[in-house]
């Protein structure tokens, strides 16, 4: 039977191509999703451990230890000399940070960067050296290449360095020293992206910058992390135990991999959620492919009916016939899914060879067992499952009955049991989906213990399963409601000529066939509209979340008002708005002693012009200080409704209005820079209405026309002549996350193309089956005078009617499913956008109509080419 089945499969190979393509596309997408997830995971790991250099261990705070508590420990608390003396320890680097102002020798140009100490060995440095060498003495420095360009200095030139602050609450002092430029570095991995790079110097030079002897080194600098290079071939468990014994309380020794795992977990598993989200659509794409496979095997069984009848007549048993069909499906599924997996690997390898990037992520094939196993097993299994009904249909007749026409997928209405099962699936699916959405709503209101807060991935999987169950129930009873949807459209179309009247009649006479044909496109349109709705929701929701998290694009800290500097900033290309913002110091009236708050005073209209999120509605009605929600919750030093009073005589240039009080309220913004950590925005009548400020800042907002890095660099260049001007801001991080969003939306667009291709194959297959079933009917129409063109037109109109009905239903279902998925995935970010994109809907309707017409071309040609006498004889 194997040899016979193989010959039958080779004979009908062209017929199996559409199903094979559907399986290949589905398995390719699943494999590509795993590959992309692996790439994203590798990129994220590289990002969260970018400060390691080539270190393989880190001394890090234990889980539950706050950043504030870890910053209390200084370098000398780690006993680094004793750690370096341990067997197998090749080097150690304390993660110290200071802010430094750089200036040319003539004082004409200024810029600022982070400052850190050179490591021994230099392989522990988190950024590569691109020219020159690392500093070897207290009078040498290695600058970021872009900072050197701003100052106009080259290797061998002298530069002046001055400490702006001790960074992580480091030692005080502000001595300026002259150093020789001996090296240029480049912050490729981004650990110092918010500082414009890092100036690297010897430990003694860092001490000298604060007016201390070089021998003091960096012992008094706070260091939340220490990175170690340990040779495990020489350092055994006793060495690791000795190192652990030297650590301060609340710290632990972790491998680089364990550190990366913890950091990724603290990022709320965003990569895992993305992979799960994409895989859920991969499963749906394979579900669409399963329908195509089922229809293909129905067509194949219909064409092989005479061969199967002869096999039954010469003694083949039902089990052998069933095994023949299942064997053909298994071979098809295995070959197609293998080809899909290999295609995914090939495409990723090609992308890597071409050096393609998706944002900052370098595409490369990282092969893991799921990449190879899941697509092949899932693709083969789905193919076999999808062919079960066709295998059963091939064995349902006796040998003598098999010699007569077989009506595969006949027009009988679904029985009561099928309808009951379909309704049960719809009710259960809708109830479970509603429960998950309710849990998401409760989580957004701050209710603890919801499944969203404890098992977000599981909640998403449950929601996808519930939606799939609901959708499957709708598909099971499709022959009940799809013809009803088409009835209204058909009443209008039937008035346009005999071909349209025949097409409408065919739809009315055989609801099962209509449902089979429309279901393929219904699934495709539902998937497309679901993804499109999710994409628009993601863009709007994540855009709002980024605006609230990085509320000011660029902040320039100044000791005093600088109108000339403001004019220069306003002239920078890409600046939409820029203004001077006074900054005051305030203290909490009650509560923790010494809780200082920075007050940024904005005049009416500035909030909307300078911030990405307008806060003026929160400031209306009195003296309110709008602070970020996160600073007023949990164990914060300040609570909502608490009083904050301007500090007497705190200003560097005189005192503010002593005793002026604000009442704190929560606002949806974040990302402002201030050494105290606590800050708020207040609305004032005019810039000096609160008296003399402590200092000033220039806030600049981008119009989005310039890349974030270029925009920030141009502003630094514009302010290079301003002494003690510190440039910071969240636009670089915001741009990086926006790139990730654009990557995600690009994947969405690829999914749309996949869904359209699979749906097109499905429509073509079901129309082919329809032509085979109606061969006698088509021959009769030809015999009574219908021309070939009219017959083709009739099939085209029928396909178009079914496409419009399925598209309308798919748009409604897809939008609803997209809303559900978007709300569950993004509710933790704040208010979720639930859009209705009419432009996308119009595009989907046009594409679906064209796809249906294209899919009807070959079946219509086949029906029209067959002579009436031959068709009647075969029927």
C-alpha positions in Angstrom: 0.0 0.0 0.0 3.0 2.3 0.6 4.2 2.1 -3.0 0.6 2.7 -4.3 0.2 5.7 -2.0 3.5 7.1 -3.0 2.6 6.8 -6.7 -0.7 8.5 -6.0 1.0 11.3 -4.2 3.5 11.8 -7.0 0.7 11.8 -9.5 -1.3 14.5 -7.6 1.8 16.4 -6.5 0.7 19.6 -8.1 -2.5 19.5 -6.2 -0.6 19.2 -2.9 1.5 22.3 -3.6 -1.0 24.8 -2.1 -1.3 22.9 1.1 2.5 22.4 1.2 3.0 26.1 0.8 0.6 26.8 3.6 2.4 24.4 5.9 5.8 25.8 4.8 4.7 29.4 5.5 3.2 28.5 8.9 6.3 26.5 10.0 8.6 29.1 8.7 6.9 31.7 10.7 7.0 29.6 13.9 10.7 28.9 13.4 11.5 32.5 12.6 9.6 33.6 15.7 11.9 31.4 17.8 15.0 32.6 16.0 13.9 36.2 16.5 13.2 35.5 20.1 16.7 34.0 20.5 18.2 37.1 18.8 16.2 39.5 21.0 17.2 37.5 24.1 20.9 37.6 23.2 20.7 41.3 22.4 18.9 42.0 25.7 21.4 40.0 27.6 24.2 41.9 26.0 22.5 45.2 26.8 21.8 44.4 30.5 25.4 43.3 31.0 27.0 46.0 28.9 29.0 47.2 31.9 30.7 43.8 32.3 33.3 44.2 29.5 34.8 40.7 29.5 34.0 40.0 33.2 32.2 36.7 33.9 31.1 37.4 37.5 29.5 40.3 39.3 29.2 41.4 42.9 25.6 42.7 43.0 22.9 43.5 45.5 20.7 40.6 46.6 17.1 40.6 45.4 15.0 43.0 47.5 17.9 45.3 48.2 17.0 48.8 47.0 19.3 51.0 44.8 19.5 53.5 47.7 20.8 50.9 50.1 23.3 49.5 47.6 24.6 53.0 47.0 25.5 53.3 50.7 28.5 50.9 50.2 31.7 52.4 48.9 34.5 50.7 47.1 36.6 50.0 50.1 33.8 48.0 51.6 34.4 45.3 49.0 38.0 44.5 50.0 39.1 44.4 46.4 42.8 44.0 47.2 41.9 40.8 49.0 39.6 39.6 46.2 42.3 40.3 43.6 44.7 38.2 45.6 42.4 35.1 45.4 43.6 32.3 43.2 42.2 32.5 39.6 41.0 36.2 39.9 42.4 38.0 36.9 41.0 41.4 37.7 38.2 43.4 39.4 36.5 46.7 38.4 34.3 48.8 40.7 31.4 50.4 38.9 32.1 54.0 40.0 30.7 57.1 38.3 31.1 60.8 38.5 30.0 63.7 36.2 32.8 65.8 34.7 33.0 69.0 32.7 35.5 69.0 30.0 36.9 72.2 28.5 39.6 73.2 26.0 42.7 74.8 27.4 41.7 78.2 26.2 38.2 77.8 27.8 36.4 78.4 24.6 34.6 75.1 24.4 32.9 73.0 27.0 31.1 69.7 27.2 30.3 67.1 29.9 30.5 63.3 30.2 30.5 60.6 32.8 33.8 59.8 34.4 35.0 56.4 35.5 38.2 54.7 36.5 40.4 52.6 34.2 40.4 48.9 35.0 43.2 46.3 35.3 43.2 44.4 33.0 41.6 46.7 30.5 39.5 43.9 29.1 37.1 44.7 31.9 36.4 48.1 30.5 32.8 48.4 29.2 33.7 50.3 26.1 36.3 49.7 23.5 39.4 51.8 22.8 39.3 53.1 19.2 42.5 55.0 19.1 45.5 55.6 21.4 45.9 53.8 24.7 44.3 53.8 28.2 45.6 56.2 30.8 48.6 55.0 32.7 49.1 57.9 35.1 47.1 60.5 37.1 47.7 63.1 34.4 46.2 61.2 31.5 42.7 60.7 30.2 40.8 58.8 27.5 37.8 60.7 26.2 34.8 59.6 24.1 35.5 60.3 20.5 32.5 62.6 20.1 33.5 64.6 23.1 37.0 65.1 21.7 35.4 66.3 18.5 33.2 68.8 20.3 36.3 70.2 22.1 38.4 70.2 18.9 41.3 68.2 20.5 43.4 65.4 19.3 45.7 62.8 20.9 48.5 64.5 22.7 46.5 67.7 23.4 45.7 68.9 26.9 42.2 69.2 28.3 40.8 70.6 31.5 38.6 68.4 33.7 36.3 69.5 36.5 34.1 67.5 38.7 30.4 68.5 38.5 29.4 66.1 41.2 30.3 62.8 42.7 27.8 61.0 40.6 26.3 58.3 42.9 26.6 60.7 45.9 30.3 60.5 45.7 32.7 62.8 47.6 32.4 66.5 47.2 34.9 69.1 45.8 35.3 70.7 42.4 39.0 71.1 41.6 39.9 71.5 38.0 43.0 69.7 36.7 44.7 69.6 33.3 45.2 66.2 31.7 46.8 64.9 28.5 44.5 63.1 26.0 46.1 59.7 25.3 43.1 57.7 24.1 39.7 57.8 22.4 36.9 55.4 23.3 33.4 54.7 21.9 30.4 53.8 24.0 29.1 51.2 21.5 27.0 49.1 24.0 25.4 52.1 25.6 26.1 51.9 29.4 26.9 55.7 29.3 24.4 56.7 26.6 22.7 59.2 28.9 25.9 61.0 29.7 27.4 61.5 26.2 30.0 58.7 26.9 32.6 58.3 29.6 35.9 59.9 30.3 38.3 57.3 31.6 41.1 58.2 34.0 43.3 56.6 36.6 41.9 56.1 40.1 44.3 58.8 41.5 43.0 61.3 38.9 39.4 60.8 40.2 40.6 61.6 43.7 42.5 64.7 42.5 39.3 66.0 40.8 37.8 66.2 44.3 40.8 67.9 45.8 42.0 64.8 47.6 45.5 63.1 47.4 45.9 60.7 44.5 46.7 58.0 47.0 43.1 58.1 48.2 42.0 56.6 44.9 38.3 55.7 44.6 37.9 54.1 48.0 35.2 56.5 49.1 33.2 56.3 45.9 29.8 54.5 46.0 29.8 51.3 43.9 26.6 49.3 43.5 28.4 46.7 41.4 31.8 45.2 41.1 32.8 43.1 38.0 35.3 40.3 38.2 37.2 38.2 35.7 37.7 34.8 37.2 39.5 31.9 35.5 37.4 28.9 36.6 40.1 26.4 35.6 42.2 27.8 38.5 39.5 29.1 40.9 37.5 26.4 42.5 34.5 26.5 44.9 36.9 27.4 47.9 37.9 30.6 46.0 34.3 31.5 45.4 33.4 30.9 49.1 36.3 33.1 50.1 35.1 35.9 47.8 31.6 35.6 49.2 33.0 35.9 52.7 34.6 39.3 51.9 31.4 40.9 50.6 29.4 43.5 52.5 26.0 42.6 53.9 23.2 42.5 51.3 25.5 41.6 48.4 26.2 38.3 46.5 28.5 36.9 43.9 26.7 36.0 40.7 27.7 34.6 37.4 27.2 36.8 34.3 24.4 34.5 33.1 22.6 34.6 36.5 23.0 38.3 36.6 21.5 38.6 33.1 18.6 36.3 34.1 17.8 38.5 37.1 17.9 41.7 35.2 15.7 40.4 32.4 13.2 39.1 34.9 13.2 42.6 36.5 12.3 44.0 33.1 8.9 42.2 33.5 9.9 39.5 31.0 9.2 41.8 28.0 11.1 39.5 25.6 9.2 36.5 26.8 5.9 38.3 26.4 6.9 39.4 22.9 7.9 35.8 21.9 4.7 34.4 23.5 2.6 37.1 21.7 4.2 36.3 18.3 4.0 32.5 18.8 0.3 32.9 19.6 -0.2 34.4 16.1 2.1 31.7 14.7 -0.3 29.1 16.1 -3.2 31.0 14.6 -1.4 31.1 11.2 -0.9 27.3 11.4 -4.6 27.0 12.3 -5.4 28.8 9.0 -3.0 26.4 7.3 -4.9 23.5 8.8 -8.1 24.6 7.1 -6.2 24.9 3.8 -4.8 21.4 4.3 -8.3 20.0 5.1 -9.7 21.5 2.0 -6.8 20.3 -0.1 -7.2 16.7 1.0 -11.0 17.0 0.3 -10.1 18.0 -3.2 -7.5 15.3 -3.5 -10.0 12.6 -2.2 -12.6 13.9 -4.6 -10.1 13.5 -7.5 -8.8 10.1 -6.3 -12.3 8.7 -5.8 -12.1 6.3 -8.8 -8.6 5.1 -7.8 -9.8 4.6 -4.2 -12.9 2.8 -5.5 -10.7 0.4 -7.6 -8.5 -0.2 -4.6 -11.5 -1.1 -2.5 -12.8 -3.3 -5.2 -9.6 -5.4 -5.5 -9.5 -5.9 -1.7 -8.1 -2.9 0.0 -9.6 -2.5 3.5 -10.9 0.7 5.0 -8.0 0.9 7.4 -5.5 0.7 4.4 -7.3 3.4 2.6 -7.4 5.6 5.7 -3.7 4.8 6.3 -2.9 5.8 2.6 -4.5 9.3 3.1 -2.8 9.8 6.5 0.5 8.7 5.1 0.3 11.2 2.3 -0.6 13.9 4.7 2.2 12.9 7.1 4.9 13.0 4.3 3.5 16.3 3.0 3.6 17.8 6.5 7.1 16.5 7.3 8.6 17.7 4.1 6.9 21.1 4.1 7.7 21.8 7.7 11.3 20.8 7.3 11.5 23.1 4.3 9.9 25.9 6.3 12.3 25.5 9.2 15.3 25.4 6.8 14.0 28.5 5.0 13.7 30.3 8.3 17.3 29.4 9.2 18.5 30.3 5.7 16.8 33.7 5.8 18.2 34.5 9.2 21.7 33.4 8.1 21.4 35.6 5.0 20.3 38.5 7.1 23.3 38.0 9.3 25.7 37.7 6.3 24.4 40.9 4.9 24.8 42.6 8.3 21.2 43.5 8.6 19.9 45.0 11.8 16.5 45.5 13.3 17.1 48.7 15.2 20.1 48.1 17.3 19.6 44.3 17.2 22.0 42.4 14.9 20.1 39.5 13.2 21.9 36.2 13.5 20.8 32.5 13.6 21.0 31.3 17.2 19.9 27.7 17.0 18.2 26.0 20.0 16.1 22.8 20.1 12.7 24.6 19.9 13.8 26.2 16.6 14.3 22.7 15.0 11.7 20.6 16.8 8.6 22.7 17.4 7.9 23.8 13.8 8.5 20.2 12.4 6.4 18.4 15.1 3.7 21.0 15.1 3.5 21.3 11.3 3.5 17.5 10.7 0.9 17.0 13.5 -1.4 19.7 12.3 -1.3 18.3 8.7 -2.2 14.8 9.9 -5.0 16.1 12.1 -6.3 18.3 9.3 -6.5 15.3 7.0 -8.5 13.0 9.4 -11.9 14.1 8.0 -10.8 13.4 4.4 -9.4 10.0 5.5 -12.7 9.2 7.1 -14.6 10.4 4.0 -12.5 8.1 1.8 -13.6 5.0 3.9 -17.2 5.9 4.4 -18.5 4.2 1.3 -18.6 0.6 0.1 -16.6 -0.5 -2.9 -19.7 -0.4 -5.2 -20.8 3.0 -3.9 -17.3 4.4 -4.3 -17.7 4.0 -8.1 -20.4 6.6 -8.0 -19.8 10.4 -7.5 -18.6 11.3 -4.0 -19.9 14.5 -2.6 -17.1 15.6 -0.3 -18.2 18.2 2.1 -21.9 17.9 1.1 -24.5 20.5 1.7 -26.3 19.0 4.7 -27.0 21.3 7.5 -25.1 20.8 10.7 -26.9 18.6 13.1 -28.2 19.6 16.5 -25.2 18.1 18.3 -22.7 20.1 16.2 -24.7 23.3 16.9 -24.9 22.5 20.6 -21.1 21.9 20.7 -20.5 25.1 18.7 -22.7 27.2 21.1 -21.0 25.7 24.1 -17.5 26.6 22.7 -18.7 30.1 22.0 -20.1 30.6 25.5 -17.1 29.0 27.3 -14.6 30.9 25.2 -16.4 34.3 25.7 -16.7 33.7 29.5 -13.0 32.8 29.9 -11.9 35.7 27.8 -14.2 38.1 29.8 -12.7 36.7 33.0 -9.1 37.4 31.9 -10.1 40.9 30.8 -11.8 41.4 34.2 -8.5 40.3 35.9 -6.6 42.8 33.7 -9.0 45.6 34.7 -8.6 44.8 38.4 -4.8 44.8 38.0 -5.0 48.2 36.3 -6.9 49.4 39.4 -4.1 48.2 41.7 -5.8 45.1 43.0 -3.2 42.6 44.2 -3.2 38.9 43.5 -4.6 38.9 40.0 -3.4 36.4 37.4 -2.1 39.3 35.4 0.3 40.4 38.2 1.4 36.9 39.1 1.5 35.0 35.8 1.3 37.4 32.9 2.4 34.8 30.3 -0.2 32.3 31.6 -2.9 34.9 31.4 -2.0 35.7 27.8 -2.0 32.0 26.9 -5.4 31.5 28.5 -6.8 34.5 26.7 -5.4 33.3 23.3 -6.9 29.8 24.1 -10.3 31.3 25.0 -10.4 33.5 21.9 -9.4 30.4 19.7 -12.2 28.4 21.4 -14.7 31.1 20.7 -13.6 31.5 17.2 -13.6 27.7 16.6 -17.2 27.6 17.8 -18.1 30.3 15.3 -16.4 28.3 12.6 -18.3 25.1 13.5 -21.7 26.8 13.0 -20.5 29.0 10.1 -23.1 27.5 7.8 -25.8 28.8 10.1 -24.7 32.5 10.1 -22.5 33.2 7.1 -25.3 32.6 4.6 -27.5 34.9 6.8 -24.8 37.6 6.5 -24.6 37.1 2.7 -28.4 37.2 2.2 -28.6 41.0 2.5 -25.6 41.6 0.2 -26.9 39.1 -2.3 -30.3 40.7 -2.6 -28.7 43.8 -4.1 -26.2 41.9 -6.3 -28.8 39.6 -7.8 -30.3 42.5 -9.7 -27.1 42.8 -11.9 -27.5 40.3 -14.7 -27.9 36.5 -15.0 -24.4 35.6 -13.8 -25.0 37.5 -10.5 -28.4 35.8 -10.1 -26.8 32.4 -10.6 -24.1 33.2 -8.1 -26.6 34.4 -5.5 -28.6 31.2 -6.1 -25.6 29.0 -5.6 -24.9 30.7 -2.2 -28.5 30.2 -1.1 -28.7 26.5 -2.2 -25.6 25.2 -0.5 -24.8 27.0 2.9 -22.2 24.3 3.8 -20.2 24.9 0.7 -20.5 28.7 1.2 -19.3 28.2 4.8 -16.3 26.1 3.7 -15.3 28.7 1.1 -15.9 31.7 3.3 -14.2 30.2 6.4 -10.7 30.4 4.8 -11.0 34.1 4.1 -12.8 34.7 7.4 -9.9 33.3 9.4 -7.4 35.3 7.3 -9.3 38.6 7.6 -9.8 38.0 11.3 -6.1 37.4 11.8 -5.2 40.4 9.7 -7.6 42.8 11.4 -6.6 41.4 14.8 -3.0 42.1 14.1 -3.7 45.5 12.6 -5.8 46.5 15.6 -3.0 45.2 17.9 -0.4 47.1 16.0 -2.2 50.4 16.1 -3.0 49.9 19.8 0.6 49.0 20.5 1.8 52.1 18.7 -0.5 54.5 20.5 -0.3 52.8 24.0 3.5 52.4 24.0 3.9 55.9 22.5 1.9 57.4 25.4 3.8 55.3 27.9 7.2 56.4 26.5 6.0 60.0 26.6 5.1 59.7 30.3 8.3 57.9 31.1 10.7 60.2 29.2 8.7 63.4 29.6 11.5 65.9 28.6 13.6 65.2 25.5 16.7 67.2 26.6 17.6 69.0 29.8 20.5 71.4 30.1 21.5 72.2 33.7 22.9 75.7 34.2 24.2 77.5 37.3 22.5 80.7 36.1 20.2 82.0 33.3 21.9 81.9 29.9 19.8 83.7 27.2 22.6 83.3 24.7 22.7 79.6 25.2 18.9 79.4 24.9 19.1 81.2 21.5 21.8 78.7 20.3 19.6 75.7 21.4 16.6 77.1 19.6 18.7 77.4 16.4 19.6 73.7 16.5 18.0 71.7 13.7 15.1 69.6 15.0 14.3 71.7 18.0 10.5 72.2 18.2 10.5 74.3 21.4 13.0 75.4 24.0 12.7 77.5 27.1 14.5 78.5 30.3 13.0 76.7 33.4 13.9 77.9 37.0 14.6 75.2 39.5 13.9 75.7 43.3 14.7 73.6 46.3 12.0 72.5 48.7 11.6 70.2 51.7 8.8 68.0 52.9 6.9 69.7 55.8 6.4 66.5 57.7 7.7 63.0 57.5 11.3 61.8 56.9 13.8 64.4 57.9 15.9 65.8 55.1 13.7 64.7 52.2 14.5 67.4 49.6 12.5 68.0 46.5 13.4 69.9 43.3 10.7 72.2 42.0 10.6 72.9 38.3 8.5 76.1 37.7 6.6 76.3 34.5 4.6 79.2 33.2 1.1 78.6 31.5 1.6 76.8 28.2 5.1 75.6 28.8 4.0 72.2 30.0 2.4 71.4 26.7 5.2 72.9 24.6 8.2 71.5 26.4 7.0 68.2 27.9 5.8 65.1 26.0 2.9 64.8 28.4 0.9 68.0 29.3 0.6 68.3 33.1 -1.3 71.6 33.3 -4.7 70.0 33.9 -3.2 68.4 37.1 -1.9 71.8 38.3 -5.1 73.7 38.0 -6.8 75.1 41.0 -4.2 76.3 43.5 -0.6 75.8 44.6 0.0 72.2 43.5 3.3 70.4 42.9 2.8 67.6 40.4 5.1 64.7 41.2 5.5 61.4 39.3 3.1 58.7 40.5 6.0 56.4 41.4 7.5 59.0 43.8 4.3 59.2 45.8 3.6 55.5 46.2 4.9 52.6 48.3 7.6 53.5 50.7 8.3 56.9 49.2 9.5 59.7 51.4 6.6 61.9 50.1 2.9 61.0 49.9 0.1 62.5 47.8 -1.5 65.5 49.5 1.6 66.2 51.6 2.9 69.7 52.0 6.2 70.8 50.4 7.8 74.2 51.4 10.4 76.2 49.5 13.7 76.1 51.4 14.8 79.4 53.2 18.0 80.7 51.5 18.6 77.6 49.5 19.2 79.5 46.3 22.8 79.9 45.0 22.0 83.4 43.8 19.8 84.6 46.7 16.7 83.2 48.4 13.4 82.1 47.1 10.0 83.0 48.6 10.6 81.5 52.0 7.7 79.5 53.4 5.8 79.3 50.1 4.0 75.8 50.2 2.8 73.4 47.6 0.4 70.4 48.0 1.6 67.3 46.2 -0.5 65.6 43.5 0.3 62.6 41.3 1.0 63.1 37.6 1.7 60.8 34.6 5.2 61.8 33.8 8.8 60.8 34.6 12.4 61.0 33.5 13.5 64.5 34.8 17.1 64.7 36.0 18.0 65.9 39.5 20.6 64.9 42.1 18.0 64.7 44.9 16.0 62.1 43.1 12.7 63.7 44.2 11.2 66.4 41.9 7.9 68.0 40.9 6.5 70.4 38.4 4.7 73.6 39.5 2.7 76.1 37.5 3.6 79.8 38.2 2.3 83.1 36.7 5.8 84.1 35.6 9.3 82.7 35.7 10.5 84.7 38.8 7.2 84.7 40.8 8.8 82.3 43.3 11.8 84.5 43.9 15.4 83.7 43.0 15.8 80.1 41.9 18.6 77.7 43.0 19.6 77.2 39.4 18.2 77.0 35.9 17.6 74.4 33.2 16.9 74.7 29.5 14.3 72.2 28.3 14.3 71.4 24.6 11.7 69.3 22.7 12.4 67.6 19.5 10.2 67.8 16.4 11.2 64.2 15.5 13.0 65.1 12.3 16.5 64.4 13.6 17.8 61.0 15.0 18.0 61.1 18.8 21.8 60.8 18.9 22.4 63.5 16.3 19.9 65.8 18.1 21.6 65.4 21.5 25.0 65.8 20.0 24.1 69.0 18.1 22.8 70.5 21.4 26.0 69.5 23.2 27.9 71.2 20.4 25.7 74.3 20.7 26.4 74.5 24.4 30.1 73.8 24.2 31.0 77.4 25.0 28.9 77.4 28.2 30.8 76.7 31.3 29.3 74.1 33.8 26.5 73.3 31.4 25.4 69.7 31.8 23.3 68.1 29.0 21.0 65.1 29.8 17.6 63.9 28.9 15.6 60.8 27.9 15.3 61.2 24.2 18.1 58.7 23.5 16.4 56.0 25.5 13.0 57.0 24.2 14.3 56.6 20.6 15.8 53.2 21.4 12.4 51.9 22.7 10.6 53.5 19.7 12.9 51.5 17.5 11.8 48.3 19.3 8.2 49.3 18.7 8.9 49.9 15.0 10.5 46.5 14.9 7.4 44.9 16.5 5.1 46.7 14.0 7.3 45.5 11.1 6.8 42.0 12.3 3.1 42.7 12.4 3.2 43.7 8.8 5.0 40.6 7.9 2.3 38.6 9.6 -0.3 40.4 7.6 1.4 39.2 4.4 1.6 35.7 5.7 -2.1 35.7 6.6 -3.2 37.0 3.2 -1.1 34.4 1.4 -2.5 31.5 3.4 -6.1 32.8 3.1 -5.6 33.2 -0.7 -4.5 29.6 -0.9 -7.5 28.5 1.2 -10.0 30.3 -1.0 -8.5 28.9 -4.2 -8.6 25.4 -2.7 -12.2 25.6 -1.5 -13.3 27.1 -4.9 -11.5 24.2 -6.6 -13.5 21.8 -4.5 -16.7 23.7 -5.3 -16.0 23.3 -9.0 -15.5 19.6 -8.7 -18.7 19.2 -6.7 -20.7 21.3 -9.2 -19.3 19.8 -12.4 -22.7 18.4 -13.4 -24.4 21.7 -12.5 -21.9 23.8 -14.5 -22.3 21.4 -17.5 -26.1 21.8 -17.3 -25.7 25.6 -17.3 -23.4 25.4 -20.3 -25.8 23.1 -22.1 -28.8 25.4 -21.7 -26.8 28.4 -23.2 -24.6 30.0 -20.5 -21.4 31.1 -22.1 -17.9 30.5 -20.7 -17.5 34.1 -19.9 -20.8 34.1 -17.9 -19.8 31.0 -16.1 -16.5 32.5 -15.1 -18.2 35.7 -14.1 -20.7 33.7 -12.0 -17.8 32.1 -10.0 -16.1 35.5 -9.7 -19.3 37.1 -8.3 -19.8 34.2 -5.9 -16.2 34.5 -4.7 -16.6 38.3 -4.3 -19.9 37.9 -2.3 -18.4 35.4 0.0 -15.3 37.6 0.4 -17.3 40.6 1.4 -19.4 38.7 3.9 -16.4 37.0 5.4 -14.5 40.2 5.5 -17.2 42.1 7.3 -17.5 39.4 9.9 -13.7 39.1 10.2 -13.3 42.8 10.8 -15.7 42.7 13.7 -14.2 39.6 15.3 -10.6 40.7 14.6 -11.1 44.1 16.1 -12.6 42.6 19.2 -9.9 40.0 19.5 -7.2 42.7 19.0 -8.7 44.8 21.7 -8.7 41.8 24.1 -5.1 40.9 23.4 -3.9 44.5 23.5 -5.5 45.3 26.8 -4.1 42.2 28.5 -0.6 42.8 27.1 -0.3 46.5 27.7 -2.6 47.3 30.6 0.5 47.4 33.0 1.7 50.5 31.0 -1.3 52.6 31.8 -4.3 53.6 29.7 -4.6 51.2 26.7 -5.7 52.6 23.3 -8.6 50.7 21.7 -8.6 52.1 18.2 -10.9 51.7 15.3 -8.8 52.3 12.2 -11.1 53.0 9.3 -8.3 53.3 6.8 -7.0 49.9 7.7 -10.5 48.5 7.4 -10.9 49.9 3.9 -7.5 48.5 2.8 -8.5 45.0 4.2 -11.8 45.0 2.3 -10.1 46.0 -1.0 -7.3 43.4 -0.6 -9.7 40.7 0.4 -11.9 41.4 -2.6 -8.9 41.3 -4.9 -7.6 38.1 -3.3 -11.0 36.4 -3.7 -11.2 37.4 -7.4 -7.6 36.1 -8.0 -8.4 32.9 -6.2 -11.4 32.3 -8.4 -9.4 32.6 -11.7 -8.0 29.1 -11.9 -11.2 27.3 -10.7 -13.3 29.4 -13.1 -11.0 28.6 -16.0 -11.1 24.9 -15.1 -14.9 25.0 -15.0 -15.2 26.9 -18.3 -12.7 24.7 -20.2 -14.5 21.4 -19.5 -17.0 20.6 -22.4 -20.6 20.1 -21.2 -20.8 16.5 -22.5 -17.5 15.5 -20.8 -18.6 17.1 -17.5 -21.9 15.3 -17.6 -20.2 12.0 -18.3 -17.7 12.4 -15.4 -20.5 13.5 -13.1 
